[in-house]
Amino acid sequence: MTELSYQLPDEAARRGDFERLFSELERSHDDLGVSSFGISDTSLEEVGAKCETFLLRYVFLLKCLLSLRK
């Protein structure tokens, strides 16, 4: 089994594009060879982990730059 992920823009949710997308998938998933489909959202834990990684990289870079000034 192969899994495929798409990241859809926030504007699409406001326009109702997700509803149309899933309606079309529901209607034609057999013809497309799609066995199942679903939707998920980024959890706060995932957002926190990405922020932590970004901050650690920023601090590391800042320390490197400050060490060059000495």
N, CA, C, O and CB atoms as a CASP TS submission, in Angstrom:
PFRMAT TS
TARGET T0000
AUTHOR 0000-0000-0000
METHOD Language model
MODEL 1
PARENT N/A
ATOM      1  N   MET     1       0.849  -1.177   0.000  1.00  0.00           N
ATOM      2  CA  MET     1       0.000   0.000   0.000  1.00  0.00           C
ATOM      3  C   MET     1       0.894   1.239   0.000  1.00  0.00           C
ATOM      4  O   MET     1       1.916   1.269   0.685  1.00  0.00           O
ATOM      5  CB  MET     1      -0.966  -0.001   1.227  1.00  0.00           C
ATOM      6  N   THR     2       0.518   2.237  -0.750  1.00  0.00           N
ATOM      7  CA  THR     2       1.248   3.491  -0.836  1.00  0.00           C
ATOM      8  C   THR     2       0.393   4.596  -0.244  1.00  0.00           C
ATOM      9  O   THR     2      -0.820   4.638  -0.446  1.00  0.00           O
ATOM     10  CB  THR     2       1.636   3.814  -2.298  1.00  0.00           C
ATOM     11  N   GLU     3       1.042   5.488   0.487  1.00  0.00           N
ATOM     12  CA  GLU     3       0.327   6.610   1.087  1.00  0.00           C
ATOM     13  C   GLU     3       0.828   7.901   0.471  1.00  0.00           C
ATOM     14  O   GLU     3       2.019   8.050   0.194  1.00  0.00           O
ATOM     15  CB  GLU     3       0.503   6.632   2.626  1.00  0.00           C
ATOM     16  N   LEU     4      -0.080   8.824   0.262  1.00  0.00           N
ATOM     17  CA  LEU     4       0.242  10.109  -0.341  1.00  0.00           C
ATOM     18  C   LEU     4      -0.353  11.202   0.527  1.00  0.00           C
ATOM     19  O   LEU     4      -1.497  11.092   0.967  1.00  0.00           O
ATOM     20  CB  LEU     4      -0.288  10.201  -1.803  1.00  0.00           C
ATOM     21  N   SER     5       0.407  12.251   0.776  1.00  0.00           N
ATOM     22  CA  SER     5      -0.071  13.377   1.593  1.00  0.00           C
ATOM     23  C   SER     5      -0.005  14.660   0.788  1.00  0.00           C
ATOM     24  O   SER     5       0.915  14.876   0.000  1.00  0.00           O
ATOM     25  CB  SER     5       0.761  13.515   2.891  1.00  0.00           C
ATOM     26  N   TYR     6      -0.990  15.497   1.002  1.00  0.00           N
ATOM     27  CA  TYR     6      -1.014  16.824   0.396  1.00  0.00           C
ATOM     28  C   TYR     6      -1.203  17.846   1.500  1.00  0.00           C
ATOM     29  O   TYR     6      -1.926  17.610   2.468  1.00  0.00           O
ATOM     30  CB  TYR     6      -2.141  16.943  -0.677  1.00  0.00           C
ATOM     31  N   GLN     7      -0.552  18.971   1.344  1.00  0.00           N
ATOM     32  CA  GLN     7      -0.775  20.083   2.256  1.00  0.00           C
ATOM     33  C   GLN     7      -1.599  21.103   1.487  1.00  0.00           C
ATOM     34  O   GLN     7      -1.140  21.669   0.495  1.00  0.00           O
ATOM     35  CB  GLN     7       0.584  20.700   2.788  1.00  0.00           C
ATOM     36  N   LEU     8      -2.808  21.328   1.950  1.00  0.00           N
ATOM     37  CA  LEU     8      -3.724  22.226   1.256  1.00  0.00           C
ATOM     38  C   LEU     8      -3.721  23.601   1.913  1.00  0.00           C
ATOM     39  O   LEU     8      -3.570  23.707   3.131  1.00  0.00           O
ATOM     40  CB  LEU     8      -5.147  21.643   1.241  1.00  0.00           C
ATOM     41  N   PRO     9      -3.885  24.644   1.123  1.00  0.00           N
ATOM     42  CA  PRO     9      -3.843  26.004   1.669  1.00  0.00           C
ATOM     43  C   PRO     9      -5.038  26.308   2.564  1.00  0.00           C
ATOM     44  O   PRO     9      -6.128  25.772   2.364  1.00  0.00           O
ATOM     45  CB  PRO     9      -3.786  27.014   0.543  1.00  0.00           C
ATOM     46  N   ASP    10      -4.822  27.179   3.557  1.00  0.00           N
ATOM     47  CA  ASP    10      -5.888  27.566   4.483  1.00  0.00           C
ATOM     48  C   ASP    10      -7.077  28.192   3.753  1.00  0.00           C
ATOM     49  O   ASP    10      -8.229  28.000   4.143  1.00  0.00           O
ATOM     50  CB  ASP    10      -5.349  28.542   5.525  1.00  0.00           C
ATOM     51  N   GLU    11      -6.785  28.938   2.696  1.00  0.00           N
ATOM     52  CA  GLU    11      -7.876  29.609   1.960  1.00  0.00           C
ATOM     53  C   GLU    11      -8.882  28.593   1.414  1.00  0.00           C
ATOM     54  O   GLU    11     -10.072  28.883   1.295  1.00  0.00           O
ATOM     55  CB  GLU    11      -7.303  30.454   0.797  1.00  0.00           C
ATOM     56  N   ALA    12      -8.381  27.392   1.084  1.00  0.00           N
ATOM     57  CA  ALA    12      -9.260  26.360   0.524  1.00  0.00           C
ATOM     58  C   ALA    12     -10.353  25.975   1.510  1.00  0.00           C
ATOM     59  O   ALA    12     -11.487  25.718   1.107  1.00  0.00           O
ATOM     60  CB  ALA    12      -8.449  25.121   0.132  1.00  0.00           C
ATOM     61  N   ALA    13     -10.030  25.931   2.780  1.00  0.00           N
ATOM     62  CA  ALA    13     -11.031  25.591   3.796  1.00  0.00           C
ATOM     63  C   ALA    13     -12.092  26.676   3.873  1.00  0.00           C
ATOM     64  O   ALA    13     -13.280  26.378   3.999  1.00  0.00           O
ATOM     65  CB  ALA    13     -10.369  25.395   5.175  1.00  0.00           C
ATOM     66  N   ARG    14     -11.674  27.924   3.799  1.00  0.00           N
ATOM     67  CA  ARG    14     -12.637  29.029   3.875  1.00  0.00           C
ATOM     68  C   ARG    14     -13.563  29.068   2.659  1.00  0.00           C
ATOM     69  O   ARG    14     -14.720  29.474   2.772  1.00  0.00           O
ATOM     70  CB  ARG    14     -11.898  30.358   4.001  1.00  0.00           C
ATOM     71  N   ARG    15     -13.058  28.648   1.500  1.00  0.00           N
ATOM     72  CA  ARG    15     -13.868  28.657   0.277  1.00  0.00           C
ATOM     73  C   ARG    15     -14.749  27.428   0.150  1.00  0.00           C
ATOM     74  O   ARG    15     -15.612  27.378  -0.725  1.00  0.00           O
ATOM     75  CB  ARG    15     -12.975  28.758  -0.934  1.00  0.00           C
ATOM     76  N   GLY    16     -14.548  26.435   1.009  1.00  0.00           N
ATOM     77  CA  GLY    16     -15.332  25.211   0.925  1.00  0.00           C
ATOM     78  C   GLY    16     -14.757  24.203  -0.053  1.00  0.00           C
ATOM     79  O   GLY    16     -15.452  23.268  -0.451  1.00  0.00           O
ATOM     80  N   ASP    17     -13.501  24.374  -0.449  1.00  0.00           N
ATOM     81  CA  ASP    17     -12.882  23.457  -1.410  1.00  0.00           C
ATOM     82  C   ASP    17     -12.738  22.045  -0.857  1.00  0.00           C
ATOM     83  O   ASP    17     -12.815  21.079  -1.616  1.00  0.00           O
ATOM     84  CB  ASP    17     -11.523  23.980  -1.822  1.00  0.00           C
ATOM     85  N   PHE    18     -12.529  21.905   0.463  1.00  0.00           N
ATOM     86  CA  PHE    18     -12.390  20.572   1.046  1.00  0.00           C
ATOM     87  C   PHE    18     -13.664  19.765   0.854  1.00  0.00           C
ATOM     88  O   PHE    18     -13.616  18.572   0.556  1.00  0.00           O
ATOM     89  CB  PHE    18     -12.046  20.668   2.535  1.00  0.00           C
ATOM     90  N   GLU    19     -14.787  20.416   1.025  1.00  0.00           N
ATOM     91  CA  GLU    19     -16.068  19.725   0.851  1.00  0.00           C
ATOM     92  C   GLU    19     -16.192  19.196  -0.578  1.00  0.00           C
ATOM     93  O   GLU    19     -16.598  18.052  -0.783  1.00  0.00           O
ATOM     94  CB  GLU    19     -17.250  20.673   1.179  1.00  0.00           C
ATOM     95  N   ARG    20     -15.848  20.013  -1.550  1.00  0.00           N
ATOM     96  CA  ARG    20     -15.916  19.582  -2.947  1.00  0.00           C
ATOM     97  C   ARG    20     -14.903  18.471  -3.225  1.00  0.00           C
ATOM     98  O   ARG    20     -15.212  17.503  -3.918  1.00  0.00           O
ATOM     99  CB  ARG    20     -15.667  20.772  -3.889  1.00  0.00           C
ATOM    100  N   LEU    21     -13.695  18.614  -2.682  1.00  0.00           N
ATOM    101  CA  LEU    21     -12.656  17.612  -2.878  1.00  0.00           C
ATOM    102  C   LEU    21     -13.102  16.252  -2.356  1.00  0.00           C
ATOM    103  O   LEU    21     -12.999  15.248  -3.060  1.00  0.00           O
ATOM    104  CB  LEU    21     -11.364  18.042  -2.189  1.00  0.00           C
ATOM    105  N   PHE    22     -13.599  16.220  -1.117  1.00  0.00           N
ATOM    106  CA  PHE    22     -14.009  14.946  -0.531  1.00  0.00           C
ATOM    107  C   PHE    22     -15.268  14.389  -1.172  1.00  0.00           C
ATOM    108  O   PHE    22     -15.426  13.171  -1.264  1.00  0.00           O
ATOM    109  CB  PHE    22     -14.226  15.107   0.949  1.00  0.00           C
ATOM    110  N   SER    23     -16.150  15.240  -1.606  1.00  0.00           N
ATOM    111  CA  SER    23     -17.336  14.762  -2.336  1.00  0.00           C
ATOM    112  C   SER    23     -16.926  14.068  -3.628  1.00  0.00           C
ATOM    113  O   SER    23     -17.451  13.009  -3.972  1.00  0.00           O
ATOM    114  CB  SER    23     -18.296  15.933  -2.646  1.00  0.00           C
ATOM    115  N   GLU    24     -15.982  14.680  -4.339  1.00  0.00           N
ATOM    116  CA  GLU    24     -15.504  14.090  -5.595  1.00  0.00           C
ATOM    117  C   GLU    24     -14.738  12.791  -5.335  1.00  0.00           C
ATOM    118  O   GLU    24     -14.896  11.823  -6.078  1.00  0.00           O
ATOM    119  CB  GLU    24     -14.608  15.089  -6.350  1.00  0.00           C
ATOM    120  N   LEU    25     -13.917  12.764  -4.296  1.00  0.00           N
ATOM    121  CA  LEU    25     -13.203  11.535  -3.942  1.00  0.00           C
ATOM    122  C   LEU    25     -14.181  10.421  -3.555  1.00  0.00           C
ATOM    123  O   LEU    25     -14.008   9.266  -3.942  1.00  0.00           O
ATOM    124  CB  LEU    25     -12.219  11.801  -2.787  1.00  0.00           C
ATOM    125  N   GLU    26     -15.187  10.781  -2.800  1.00  0.00           N
ATOM    126  CA  GLU    26     -16.200   9.793  -2.398  1.00  0.00           C
ATOM    127  C   GLU    26     -16.897   9.216  -3.632  1.00  0.00           C
ATOM    128  O   GLU    26     -17.158   8.015  -3.705  1.00  0.00           O
ATOM    129  CB  GLU    26     -17.245  10.435  -1.441  1.00  0.00           C
ATOM    130  N   ARG    27     -17.189  10.076  -4.587  1.00  0.00           N
ATOM    131  CA  ARG    27     -17.907   9.657  -5.785  1.00  0.00           C
ATOM    132  C   ARG    27     -17.050   8.790  -6.701  1.00  0.00           C
ATOM    133  O   ARG    27     -17.555   7.839  -7.298  1.00  0.00           O
ATOM    134  CB  ARG    27     -18.397  10.870  -6.542  1.00  0.00           C
ATOM    135  N   SER    28     -15.743   9.111  -6.821  1.00  0.00           N
ATOM    136  CA  SER    28     -14.948   8.457  -7.863  1.00  0.00           C
ATOM    137  C   SER    28     -13.702   7.735  -7.348  1.00  0.00           C
ATOM    138  O   SER    28     -12.795   7.459  -8.133  1.00  0.00           O
ATOM    139  CB  SER    28     -14.536   9.471  -8.872  1.00  0.00           C
ATOM    140  N   HIS    29     -13.634   7.423  -6.055  1.00  0.00           N
ATOM    141  CA  HIS    29     -12.417   6.808  -5.530  1.00  0.00           C
ATOM    142  C   HIS    29     -12.118   5.449  -6.168  1.00  0.00           C
ATOM    143  O   HIS    29     -10.950   5.115  -6.370  1.00  0.00           O
ATOM    144  CB  HIS    29     -12.532   6.650  -4.031  1.00  0.00           C
ATOM    145  N   ASP    30     -13.147   4.660  -6.487  1.00  0.00           N
ATOM    146  CA  ASP    30     -12.901   3.368  -7.139  1.00  0.00           C
ATOM    147  C   ASP    30     -12.266   3.550  -8.511  1.00  0.00           C
ATOM    148  O   ASP    30     -11.314   2.851  -8.859  1.00  0.00           O
ATOM    149  CB  ASP    30     -14.207   2.581  -7.272  1.00  0.00           C
ATOM    150  N   ASP    31     -12.797   4.490  -9.288  1.00  0.00           N
ATOM    151  CA  ASP    31     -12.249   4.758 -10.628  1.00  0.00           C
ATOM    152  C   ASP    31     -10.816   5.266 -10.570  1.00  0.00           C
ATOM    153  O   ASP    31     -10.032   5.032 -11.489  1.00  0.00           O
ATOM    154  CB  ASP    31     -13.119   5.772 -11.360  1.00  0.00           C
ATOM    155  N   LEU    32     -10.473   5.964  -9.486  1.00  0.00           N
ATOM    156  CA  LEU    32      -9.131   6.522  -9.324  1.00  0.00           C
ATOM    157  C   LEU    32      -8.151   5.530  -8.700  1.00  0.00           C
ATOM    158  O   LEU    32      -6.952   5.800  -8.635  1.00  0.00           O
ATOM    159  CB  LEU    32      -9.194   7.772  -8.475  1.00  0.00           C
ATOM    160  N   GLY    33      -8.650   4.397  -8.248  1.00  0.00           N
ATOM    161  CA  GLY    33      -7.787   3.411  -7.601  1.00  0.00           C
ATOM    162  C   GLY    33      -7.431   3.782  -6.170  1.00  0.00           C
ATOM    163  O   GLY    33      -6.409   3.339  -5.645  1.00  0.00           O
ATOM    164  N   VAL    34      -8.265   4.589  -5.543  1.00  0.00           N
ATOM    165  CA  VAL    34      -8.042   5.027  -4.167  1.00  0.00           C
ATOM    166  C   VAL    34      -8.844   4.128  -3.246  1.00  0.00           C
ATOM    167  O   VAL    34     -10.067   4.046  -3.360  1.00  0.00           O
ATOM    168  CB  VAL    34      -8.436   6.524  -3.971  1.00  0.00           C
ATOM    169  N   SER    35      -8.151   3.445  -2.322  1.00  0.00           N
ATOM    170  CA  SER    35      -8.851   2.523  -1.420  1.00  0.00           C
ATOM    171  C   SER    35      -9.433   3.243  -0.209  1.00  0.00           C
ATOM    172  O   SER    35     -10.477   2.842   0.306  1.00  0.00           O
ATOM    173  CB  SER    35      -7.906   1.421  -0.957  1.00  0.00           C
ATOM    174  N   SER    36      -8.772   4.297   0.247  1.00  0.00           N
ATOM    175  CA  SER    36      -9.292   5.068   1.381  1.00  0.00           C
ATOM    176  C   SER    36      -8.671   6.457   1.369  1.00  0.00           C
ATOM    177  O   SER    36      -7.653   6.689   0.717  1.00  0.00           O
ATOM    178  CB  SER    36      -8.999   4.348   2.731  1.00  0.00           C
ATOM    179  N   PHE    37      -9.289   7.367   2.091  1.00  0.00           N
ATOM    180  CA  PHE    37      -8.764   8.719   2.201  1.00  0.00           C
ATOM    181  C   PHE    37      -9.264   9.329   3.499  1.00  0.00           C
ATOM    182  O   PHE    37     -10.258   8.882   4.072  1.00  0.00           O
ATOM    183  CB  PHE    37      -9.179   9.587   0.982  1.00  0.00           C
ATOM    184  N   GLY    38      -8.562  10.352   3.951  1.00  0.00           N
ATOM    185  CA  GLY    38      -8.937  11.006   5.199  1.00  0.00           C
ATOM    186  C   GLY    38      -8.286  12.370   5.290  1.00  0.00           C
ATOM    187  O   GLY    38      -7.647  12.843   4.350  1.00  0.00           O
ATOM    188  N   ILE    39      -8.462  12.988   6.440  1.00  0.00           N
ATOM    189  CA  ILE    39      -7.917  14.322   6.655  1.00  0.00           C
ATOM    190  C   ILE    39      -7.372  14.383   8.078  1.00  0.00           C
ATOM    191  O   ILE    39      -7.913  13.760   8.992  1.00  0.00           O
ATOM    192  CB  ILE    39      -9.001  15.431   6.413  1.00  0.00           C
ATOM    193  N   SER    40      -6.302  15.137   8.247  1.00  0.00           N
ATOM    194  CA  SER    40      -5.751  15.358   9.584  1.00  0.00           C
ATOM    195  C   SER    40      -5.247  16.787   9.660  1.00  0.00           C
ATOM    196  O   SER    40      -5.057  17.457   8.645  1.00  0.00           O
ATOM    197  CB  SER    40      -4.607  14.343   9.909  1.00  0.00           C
ATOM    198  N   ASP    41      -5.038  17.229  10.874  1.00  0.00           N
ATOM    199  CA  ASP    41      -4.557  18.582  11.102  1.00  0.00           C
ATOM    200  C   ASP    41      -3.318  18.501  11.984  1.00  0.00           C
ATOM    201  O   ASP    41      -3.167  17.551  12.752  1.00  0.00           O
ATOM    202  CB  ASP    41      -5.659  19.477  11.754  1.00  0.00           C
ATOM    203  N   THR    42      -2.451  19.467  11.885  1.00  0.00           N
ATOM    204  CA  THR    42      -1.250  19.502  12.700  1.00  0.00           C
ATOM    205  C   THR    42      -1.645  19.693  14.159  1.00  0.00           C
ATOM    206  O   THR    42      -2.420  20.592  14.488  1.00  0.00           O
ATOM    207  CB  THR    42      -0.293  20.626  12.233  1.00  0.00           C
ATOM    208  N   SER    43      -1.108  18.845  15.029  1.00  0.00           N
ATOM    209  CA  SER    43      -1.421  18.964  16.456  1.00  0.00           C
ATOM    210  C   SER    43      -0.573  20.067  17.080  1.00  0.00           C
ATOM    211  O   SER    43       0.445  20.480  16.524  1.00  0.00           O
ATOM    212  CB  SER    43      -1.182  17.616  17.188  1.00  0.00           C
ATOM    213  N   LEU    44      -1.010  20.532  18.238  1.00  0.00           N
ATOM    214  CA  LEU    44      -0.233  21.536  18.955  1.00  0.00           C
ATOM    215  C   LEU    44       1.128  20.979  19.350  1.00  0.00           C
ATOM    216  O   LEU    44       2.107  21.722  19.409  1.00  0.00           O
ATOM    217  CB  LEU    44      -0.992  22.018  20.197  1.00  0.00           C
ATOM    218  N   GLU    45       1.198  19.693  19.617  1.00  0.00           N
ATOM    219  CA  GLU    45       2.473  19.063  19.952  1.00  0.00           C
ATOM    220  C   GLU    45       3.447  19.158  18.780  1.00  0.00           C
ATOM    221  O   GLU    45       4.627  19.454  18.971  1.00  0.00           O
ATOM    222  CB  GLU    45       2.260  17.592  20.349  1.00  0.00           C
ATOM    223  N   GLU    46       2.949  18.905  17.564  1.00  0.00           N
ATOM    224  CA  GLU    46       3.804  19.005  16.378  1.00  0.00           C
ATOM    225  C   GLU    46       4.270  20.437  16.155  1.00  0.00           C
ATOM    226  O   GLU    46       5.425  20.669  15.795  1.00  0.00           O
ATOM    227  CB  GLU    46       3.060  18.499  15.138  1.00  0.00           C
ATOM    228  N   VAL    47       3.380  21.393  16.366  1.00  0.00           N
ATOM    229  CA  VAL    47       3.739  22.806  16.215  1.00  0.00           C
ATOM    230  C   VAL    47       4.810  23.170  17.242  1.00  0.00           C
ATOM    231  O   VAL    47       5.789  23.841  16.916  1.00  0.00           O
ATOM    232  CB  VAL    47       2.487  23.723  16.379  1.00  0.00           C
ATOM    233  N   GLY    48       4.618  22.725  18.474  1.00  0.00           N
ATOM    234  CA  GLY    48       5.599  23.001  19.528  1.00  0.00           C
ATOM    235  C   GLY    48       6.957  22.413  19.207  1.00  0.00           C
ATOM    236  O   GLY    48       7.982  23.060  19.425  1.00  0.00           O
ATOM    237  N   ALA    49       6.977  21.192  18.692  1.00  0.00           N
ATOM    238  CA  ALA    49       8.247  20.539  18.348  1.00  0.00           C
ATOM    239  C   ALA    49       8.956  21.304  17.231  1.00  0.00           C
ATOM    240  O   ALA    49      10.177  21.462  17.268  1.00  0.00           O
ATOM    241  CB  ALA    49       8.007  19.069  17.919  1.00  0.00           C
ATOM    242  N   LYS    50       8.203  21.779  16.242  1.00  0.00           N
ATOM    243  CA  LYS    50       8.813  22.548  15.154  1.00  0.00           C
ATOM    244  C   LYS    50       9.361  23.879  15.665  1.00  0.00           C
ATOM    245  O   LYS    50      10.428  24.321  15.242  1.00  0.00           O
ATOM    246  CB  LYS    50       7.792  22.795  14.032  1.00  0.00           C
ATOM    247  N   CYS    51       8.627  24.512  16.574  1.00  0.00           N
ATOM    248  CA  CYS    51       9.106  25.775  17.150  1.00  0.00           C
ATOM    249  C   CYS    51      10.374  25.545  17.965  1.00  0.00           C
ATOM    250  O   CYS    51      11.317  26.334  17.896  1.00  0.00           O
ATOM    251  CB  CYS    51       8.016  26.420  18.033  1.00  0.00           C
ATOM    252  N   GLU    52      10.390  24.468  18.733  1.00  0.00           N
ATOM    253  CA  GLU    52      11.572  24.148  19.538  1.00  0.00           C
ATOM    254  C   GLU    52      12.789  23.911  18.643  1.00  0.00           C
ATOM    255  O   GLU    52      13.881  24.401  18.930  1.00  0.00           O
ATOM    256  CB  GLU    52      11.306  22.907  20.417  1.00  0.00           C
ATOM    257  N   THR    53      12.599  23.164  17.570  1.00  0.00           N
ATOM    258  CA  THR    53      13.699  22.903  16.631  1.00  0.00           C
ATOM    259  C   THR    53      14.202  24.207  16.025  1.00  0.00           C
ATOM    260  O   THR    53      15.409  24.429  15.927  1.00  0.00           O
ATOM    261  CB  THR    53      13.246  21.937  15.515  1.00  0.00           C
ATOM    262  N   PHE    54      13.275  25.064  15.620  1.00  0.00           N
ATOM    263  CA  PHE    54      13.650  26.354  15.046  1.00  0.00           C
ATOM    264  C   PHE    54      14.437  27.180  16.056  1.00  0.00           C
ATOM    265  O   PHE    54      15.471  27.755  15.715  1.00  0.00           O
ATOM    266  CB  PHE    54      12.401  27.124  14.585  1.00  0.00           C
ATOM    267  N   LEU    55      13.958  27.244  17.297  1.00  0.00           N
ATOM    268  CA  LEU    55      14.635  28.047  18.314  1.00  0.00           C
ATOM    269  C   LEU    55      16.024  27.500  18.637  1.00  0.00           C
ATOM    270  O   LEU    55      16.967  28.268  18.823  1.00  0.00           O
ATOM    271  CB  LEU    55      13.792  28.103  19.582  1.00  0.00           C
ATOM    272  N   LEU    56      16.150  26.177  18.704  1.00  0.00           N
ATOM    273  CA  LEU    56      17.460  25.584  18.966  1.00  0.00           C
ATOM    274  C   LEU    56      18.445  25.915  17.848  1.00  0.00           C
ATOM    275  O   LEU    56      19.609  26.218  18.113  1.00  0.00           O
ATOM    276  CB  LEU    56      17.336  24.064  19.126  1.00  0.00           C
ATOM    277  N   ARG    57      17.986  25.858  16.611  1.00  0.00           N
ATOM    278  CA  ARG    57      18.847  26.214  15.483  1.00  0.00           C
ATOM    279  C   ARG    57      19.226  27.692  15.522  1.00  0.00           C
ATOM    280  O   ARG    57      20.364  28.058  15.226  1.00  0.00           O
ATOM    281  CB  ARG    57      18.152  25.886  14.159  1.00  0.00           C
ATOM    282  N   TYR    58      18.270  28.531  15.887  1.00  0.00           N
ATOM    283  CA  TYR    58      18.515  29.970  15.976  1.00  0.00           C
ATOM    284  C   TYR    58      19.555  30.260  17.053  1.00  0.00           C
ATOM    285  O   TYR    58      20.486  31.034  16.828  1.00  0.00           O
ATOM    286  CB  TYR    58      17.203  30.731  16.276  1.00  0.00           C
ATOM    287  N   VAL    59      19.398  29.640  18.220  1.00  0.00           N
ATOM    288  CA  VAL    59      20.344  29.843  19.312  1.00  0.00           C
ATOM    289  C   VAL    59      21.733  29.358  18.904  1.00  0.00           C
ATOM    290  O   VAL    59      22.728  30.032  19.174  1.00  0.00           O
ATOM    291  CB  VAL    59      19.871  29.112  20.584  1.00  0.00           C
ATOM    292  N   PHE    60      21.809  28.207  18.262  1.00  0.00           N
ATOM    293  CA  PHE    60      23.095  27.680  17.798  1.00  0.00           C
ATOM    294  C   PHE    60      23.756  28.655  16.823  1.00  0.00           C
ATOM    295  O   PHE    60      24.944  28.953  16.949  1.00  0.00           O
ATOM    296  CB  PHE    60      22.906  26.303  17.128  1.00  0.00           C
ATOM    297  N   LEU    61      22.995  29.143  15.866  1.00  0.00           N
ATOM    298  CA  LEU    61      23.520  30.091  14.880  1.00  0.00           C
ATOM    299  C   LEU    61      23.978  31.380  15.557  1.00  0.00           C
ATOM    300  O   LEU    61      25.030  31.923  15.220  1.00  0.00           O
ATOM    301  CB  LEU    61      22.457  30.404  13.813  1.00  0.00           C
ATOM    302  N   LEU    62      23.193  31.863  16.504  1.00  0.00           N
ATOM    303  CA  LEU    62      23.546  33.078  17.224  1.00  0.00           C
ATOM    304  C   LEU    62      24.849  32.892  18.004  1.00  0.00           C
ATOM    305  O   LEU    62      25.700  33.781  18.013  1.00  0.00           O
ATOM    306  CB  LEU    62      22.412  33.483  18.173  1.00  0.00           C
ATOM    307  N   LYS    63      25.005  31.742  18.655  1.00  0.00           N
ATOM    308  CA  LYS    63      26.242  31.456  19.387  1.00  0.00           C
ATOM    309  C   LYS    63      27.438  31.408  18.425  1.00  0.00           C
ATOM    310  O   LYS    63      28.512  31.917  18.744  1.00  0.00           O
ATOM    311  CB  LYS    63      26.117  30.115  20.158  1.00  0.00           C
ATOM    312  N   CYS    64      27.253  30.810  17.277  1.00  0.00           N
ATOM    313  CA  CYS    64      28.334  30.746  16.282  1.00  0.00           C
ATOM    314  C   CYS    64      28.732  32.143  15.822  1.00  0.00           C
ATOM    315  O   CYS    64      29.918  32.461  15.731  1.00  0.00           O
ATOM    316  CB  CYS    64      27.905  29.895  15.069  1.00  0.00           C
ATOM    317  N   LEU    65      27.749  32.962  15.539  1.00  0.00           N
ATOM    318  CA  LEU    65      28.032  34.325  15.088  1.00  0.00           C
ATOM    319  C   LEU    65      28.728  35.134  16.179  1.00  0.00           C
ATOM    320  O   LEU    65      29.652  35.894  15.889  1.00  0.00           O
ATOM    321  CB  LEU    65      26.736  35.024  14.662  1.00  0.00           C
ATOM    322  N   LEU    66      28.299  34.980  17.418  1.00  0.00           N
ATOM    323  CA  LEU    66      28.920  35.705  18.522  1.00  0.00           C
ATOM    324  C   LEU    66      30.350  35.232  18.750  1.00  0.00           C
ATOM    325  O   LEU    66      31.214  36.032  19.109  1.00  0.00           O
ATOM    326  CB  LEU    66      28.099  35.537  19.800  1.00  0.00           C
ATOM    327  N   SER    67      30.608  33.958  18.551  1.00  0.00           N
ATOM    328  CA  SER    67      31.968  33.452  18.738  1.00  0.00           C
ATOM    329  C   SER    67      32.916  33.991  17.654  1.00  0.00           C
ATOM    330  O   SER    67      34.118  34.106  17.893  1.00  0.00           O
ATOM    331  CB  SER    67      31.968  31.910  18.725  1.00  0.00           C
ATOM    332  N   LEU    68      32.397  34.314  16.495  1.00  0.00           N
ATOM    333  CA  LEU    68      33.218  34.880  15.421  1.00  0.00           C
ATOM    334  C   LEU    68      33.647  36.310  15.741  1.00  0.00           C
ATOM    335  O   LEU    68      34.676  36.778  15.253  1.00  0.00           O
ATOM    336  CB  LEU    68      32.453  34.849  14.096  1.00  0.00           C
ATOM    337  N   ARG    69      32.864  36.994  16.551  1.00  0.00           N
ATOM    338  CA  ARG    69      33.154  38.397  16.889  1.00  0.00           C
ATOM    339  C   ARG    69      34.283  38.506  17.903  1.00  0.00           C
ATOM    340  O   ARG    69      34.857  39.584  18.062  1.00  0.00           O
ATOM    341  CB  ARG    69      31.901  39.083  17.438  1.00  0.00           C
ATOM    342  N   LYS    70      34.610  37.435  18.582  1.00  0.00           N
ATOM    343  CA  LYS    70      35.647  37.479  19.638  1.00  0.00           C
ATOM    344  C   LYS    70      37.027  37.483  19.051  1.00  0.00           C
ATOM    345  O   LYS    70      38.012  37.518  19.789  1.00  0.00           O
ATOM    346  CB  LYS    70      35.507  36.299  20.587  1.00  0.00           C
TER
END
